Amino acid sequence: DLVYSINGAVKDSSAFSLALCLNKLLVIHWVGTDVLSAKKHIENGEHNQSFIDRANHLCEVGWIQKELEESGITSEVMNFASFEGDSKAKEVKVDPFYVLTYITYERAEFYGIKTVINMANANQDIAFKIAGMDKYDAELPKNIELLGWIDNMGELIAKSGVCLRYTKHDGLSSFVLETLAHGKQIIYNNKLDHCLYAADESAVEEYIHGLRDAHARGEDISNEVGKQFIRDKFNKEYVLGSLVKKFESLFGDK
């Protein structure tokens, strides 16, 4: 009776076409770069308008909702994945202070390697650790450490002074959610509750300096409100319950 897809498309989808042909409810949950592909297809007139008009559209976060709206797609923000931190995790001492980020080799530029390099060059007394990649095609500042694949990101996040997410485009990143779940600060170039919003690199550097200096003074630089945010809004019962209520409302409207 209902076809639910965590994968957005406006051009080619036999599943979407069949669902609409059979007069089934179609729910498309938009994430990440799917929005960029849709925007390109719509601008080029290569889209199936029925996917836009007849489907019910959900998205994972506010800035994706805005991007969809700019392409003529009205959506509702709703999470589809639960994320629960370890309630038994012990607080870990931050020593030394370092900046942690996650970048893959294949998409290093997209994930903001240039910003990390700029920050490292300008702050050579601060260590920058990059999980997810073990090589780069150019020489890096000596205070950047490539960690490669990490089995236990939680431990690395817990020991960090601050985490950084500065990408060219983003959905609702699991790295961001895990950082919040551990009660850590994260600098982010998207506006999300309990993250430190940085519109440009000068703001990134200002946050890094502020947290480093506060840590040196022995101040608490944890993010307990961020941890509680994850517990409240990303627990399994809340996420699944919200989706079920949404689906039930759609059947009621039909």
Disulfide bonds with the S-S distance in Angstrom:
none
